[in-house]
Structures are given as structure tokens and as C-alpha cells.
Amino acid sequence: MHLNVKFLTSAAEARQLTPDLGREIAFAGRSNAGKSTAINAITQRSGLARVSRTPGRTQLINFFEVGAERRLVDLPGYGFAKVPERVRAHWLELLQTYFDVRESLVGLILIVDSRRGLGAQDAAMLEWALARGRAAHVLLTKSDKLTRQESLRVLRETREACADAAVSVQLFSAHAKQGIDEARAVIERWLEL
């Protein structure tokens, strides 16, 4: 992955999205699944995506450039964020618009805490992406917190849950530096870097 990844812009409204050119990959996940940490590990840039102890801090769609007309997109987390219902409704509308209109979106990297497994909202995100003909890849984060047997079980269960769809699944730990090269290879292939 290019190390010259740079922040482009943030969007709070659909009209603020970057020009819909080239190829981009969206990162999505529950508010405390480790999305920002995963983005930082994959791009080898510690402060690129803001990591917070407070779940749900990513409240905008953040665009990062990784090459000419090639972007990574950090979507707002879902689930735990303690935000007013109107804000949550706005996020949902913004995400739905994003998935509906982005021609440059080639794939979704779904961040799932390996200790929790695939939840209903995660499954809905996968359905959104797949219904629009996009590729999907699941990162089972924080796998270093599981025993080998537990991690293999959650990997198997997640693959079985995604068996009907064209979804790839892997174990990932930024802390233990596990699965970073594998995730980066998926991104490079999708972006054709």
C-alpha cells in the first residue's frame, strides 16, 4: 500500500461527497469494532483515522486518497454511539445515499469485533453492499484477544454465515500485526494499485 495516503475531505451531507471518479473502498463497522485502528494499521499511518476511547466518534464520511482517483472511505460507526435519534437517522440516510449513488465504490471492508461475531447491523451492511454488486471482505478484529481455538471457530462461523454471498473473511489484529498484509492485498487488488 502506498504510504503517501492523505486525508482528502469529510462529508456531513451527500452534496459534500468527493467527485465520484476512479475507485474507492468503504470501511464500515460497529462503533467499537476497531475500524480506525484497522485503517491505520493497513495504511501504516498511526494518526490517519482518529482513534477514540469513546465509541461513535466518526460522525462524518472521511475520504483518504491512496493514489490517483483511488480512495479509502471511513464511514460513521453504528451501534453503540450515544447520539440523539435525529443524528442517528441522519447518519443512516447519509450512508444509504452513499451506497445508492457511488459508482466508484468497488468494495466494502466490514470491521467486526471477533469476540462479538457478525451482528444484525453487520449483516445489513453486507446486504447493502452486495445488493449493489460490490465486493465485501470481513476483518474479524481483535483476534489476539481470543485463543487459537476460539479464533478459528469465529472464522469458520463467519465464513458459514457469509457462504451464500461473495464475501471473504479473515482474522485481523492490529495489536499483534496479524492479517495486515492479507487485508492490504485485498485493498490493492480492488483498487488495482
C-alpha positions as CSV (number, residue, x, y, z in Angstrom):
1,M,0.0,0.0,0.0
2,H,1.3,3.4,-0.8
3,L,2.5,5.2,2.3
4,N,1.5,8.6,0.8
5,V,-2.1,8.1,2.0
6,K,-3.5,11.5,2.7
7,F,-6.7,12.9,4.1
8,L,-8.9,14.4,1.4
9,T,-12.1,15.7,3.0
10,S,-15.1,14.9,5.3
11,A,-18.7,14.9,4.3
12,A,-21.7,15.5,6.6
13,E,-24.1,15.8,3.6
14,A,-24.4,13.9,0.3
15,R,-23.6,17.1,-1.6
16,Q,-20.2,17.2,0.1
17,L,-19.0,13.8,-1.2
18,T,-15.8,13.8,-3.3
19,P,-16.2,13.6,-7.1
20,D,-17.4,10.1,-8.0
21,L,-14.4,9.2,-10.1
22,G,-12.0,6.2,-10.1
23,R,-12.2,3.5,-7.4
24,E,-12.9,3.6,-3.7
25,I,-13.3,1.2,-0.8
26,A,-15.5,1.9,2.2
27,F,-14.7,0.8,5.7
28,A,-17.7,0.2,8.0
29,G,-18.4,-1.4,11.4
30,R,-19.9,-1.1,14.8
31,S,-18.7,1.9,16.8
32,N,-16.2,-0.1,18.9
33,A,-15.0,-2.7,16.5
34,G,-11.7,-1.1,15.9
35,K,-12.3,0.5,12.5
36,S,-9.9,3.4,12.9
37,T,-7.2,1.2,14.3
38,A,-7.6,-1.2,11.4
39,I,-7.4,1.6,8.8
40,N,-4.3,3.0,10.5
41,A,-2.6,-0.5,10.6
42,I,-3.4,-1.3,7.0
43,T,-2.1,2.1,5.7
44,Q,0.9,2.1,8.1
45,R,-0.2,5.6,9.3
46,S,-0.8,5.8,13.0
47,G,-2.8,9.0,13.1
48,L,-4.7,8.8,9.8
49,A,-8.1,7.7,11.1
50,R,-8.8,9.2,14.5
51,V,-8.9,6.6,17.3
52,S,-11.0,7.4,20.3
53,R,-11.9,5.7,23.6
54,T,-15.4,7.0,23.0
55,P,-17.3,4.8,20.5
56,G,-19.0,6.5,17.7
57,R,-16.6,9.4,17.2
58,T,-16.5,9.0,13.4
59,Q,-19.6,11.1,12.6
60,L,-18.7,12.1,9.0
61,I,-17.8,10.2,5.9
62,N,-14.0,10.7,5.7
63,F,-12.1,10.3,2.4
64,F,-8.4,9.4,2.1
65,E,-6.5,9.4,-1.1
66,V,-4.2,6.4,-1.8
67,G,-3.4,7.2,-5.4
68,A,-4.8,9.0,-8.5
69,E,-8.6,8.6,-8.2
70,R,-8.1,5.9,-5.6
71,R,-9.7,6.4,-2.1
72,L,-10.3,4.7,1.2
73,V,-13.6,5.9,2.8
74,D,-14.1,5.8,6.6
75,L,-17.9,5.6,7.2
76,P,-19.6,6.5,10.5
77,G,-19.7,3.6,13.0
78,Y,-23.0,2.2,14.0
79,G,-24.4,0.6,17.1
80,F,-23.0,1.9,20.4
81,A,-22.8,5.6,19.7
82,K,-24.7,7.6,22.3
83,V,-26.2,10.2,19.9
84,P,-29.7,11.7,19.6
85,E,-32.1,9.7,17.4
86,R,-32.2,12.5,14.8
87,V,-28.4,12.3,14.4
88,R,-28.6,8.6,14.0
89,A,-31.4,8.9,11.4
90,H,-29.2,11.4,9.5
91,W,-26.3,9.0,9.5
92,L,-28.5,6.2,8.2
93,E,-29.8,8.5,5.4
94,L,-26.3,9.6,4.5
95,L,-25.0,6.0,4.4
96,Q,-27.9,4.9,2.3
97,T,-27.4,7.7,-0.1
98,Y,-23.7,7.0,-0.2
99,F,-24.3,3.3,-1.1
100,D,-27.0,4.2,-3.6
101,V,-25.1,6.8,-5.6
102,R,-21.4,6.0,-5.5
103,E,-20.4,4.5,-8.9
104,S,-16.7,4.5,-7.8
105,L,-17.4,2.2,-4.8
106,V,-15.9,-1.1,-5.6
107,G,-15.9,-2.8,-2.2
108,L,-16.7,-2.8,1.5
109,I,-14.3,-3.8,4.2
110,L,-16.6,-4.7,7.1
111,I,-14.9,-4.4,10.6
112,V,-16.3,-6.9,13.1
113,D,-15.1,-7.5,16.6
114,S,-14.1,-11.2,16.6
115,R,-15.3,-11.5,20.2
116,R,-18.9,-10.4,19.2
117,G,-19.2,-12.0,15.7
118,L,-21.4,-10.9,12.9
119,G,-24.4,-9.0,14.2
120,A,-27.7,-7.9,12.5
121,Q,-26.3,-4.5,11.6
122,D,-23.2,-6.0,10.1
123,A,-25.3,-8.4,8.1
124,A,-27.4,-5.4,6.9
125,M,-24.2,-3.6,5.8
126,L,-23.1,-6.6,3.8
127,E,-26.6,-6.9,2.2
128,W,-26.4,-3.2,1.2
129,A,-23.0,-3.7,-0.5
130,L,-23.9,-7.0,-2.2
131,A,-27.3,-5.8,-3.4
132,R,-25.4,-3.1,-5.3
133,G,-22.9,-5.5,-6.8
134,R,-20.0,-4.6,-4.6
135,A,-17.3,-6.9,-3.2
136,A,-17.2,-7.4,0.5
137,H,-14.4,-8.5,2.9
138,V,-14.8,-9.0,6.6
139,L,-12.0,-8.3,9.1
140,L,-12.5,-10.1,12.4
141,T,-10.6,-7.6,14.5
142,K,-9.1,-8.0,18.0
143,S,-8.4,-11.7,17.2
144,D,-5.4,-11.5,19.5
145,K,-7.9,-11.4,22.4
146,L,-9.1,-14.9,21.5
147,T,-7.5,-18.3,21.9
148,R,-6.4,-20.0,18.7
149,Q,-9.4,-22.4,19.0
150,E,-11.9,-19.5,19.6
151,S,-10.5,-17.5,16.7
152,L,-10.7,-20.5,14.3
153,R,-14.3,-21.1,15.5
154,V,-15.4,-17.5,14.8
155,L,-13.6,-17.5,11.5
156,R,-15.5,-20.7,10.5
157,E,-18.9,-19.4,11.8
158,T,-18.5,-16.1,9.9
159,R,-17.5,-17.8,6.7
160,E,-20.5,-20.1,7.0
161,A,-22.8,-17.1,7.7
162,C,-21.4,-15.4,4.5
163,A,-21.3,-18.6,2.4
164,D,-24.2,-17.7,0.2
165,A,-22.5,-14.4,-0.8
166,A,-19.2,-13.5,-2.4
167,V,-17.8,-12.3,0.9
168,S,-14.2,-13.1,2.0
169,V,-13.4,-13.3,5.7
170,Q,-10.1,-13.1,7.7
171,L,-8.8,-12.8,11.2
172,F,-7.1,-9.5,12.0
173,S,-5.3,-7.9,14.9
174,A,-3.6,-4.5,14.6
175,H,-2.0,-5.1,18.0
176,A,-0.5,-8.4,17.1
177,K,0.1,-7.3,13.5
178,Q,-1.9,-10.3,12.3
179,G,-3.7,-10.2,8.9
180,I,-2.4,-6.8,7.9
181,D,-0.7,-8.0,4.7
182,E,-3.7,-10.1,3.7
183,A,-6.1,-7.1,4.2
184,R,-3.8,-4.8,2.3
185,A,-3.6,-7.3,-0.6
186,V,-7.4,-7.3,-0.9
187,I,-7.5,-3.5,-1.0
188,E,-4.7,-3.3,-3.6
189,R,-6.5,-5.8,-5.8
190,W,-9.8,-3.9,-5.5
191,L,-8.2,-0.6,-6.2
192,E,-5.9,-2.1,-8.9
193,L,-2.9,-0.4,-7.4
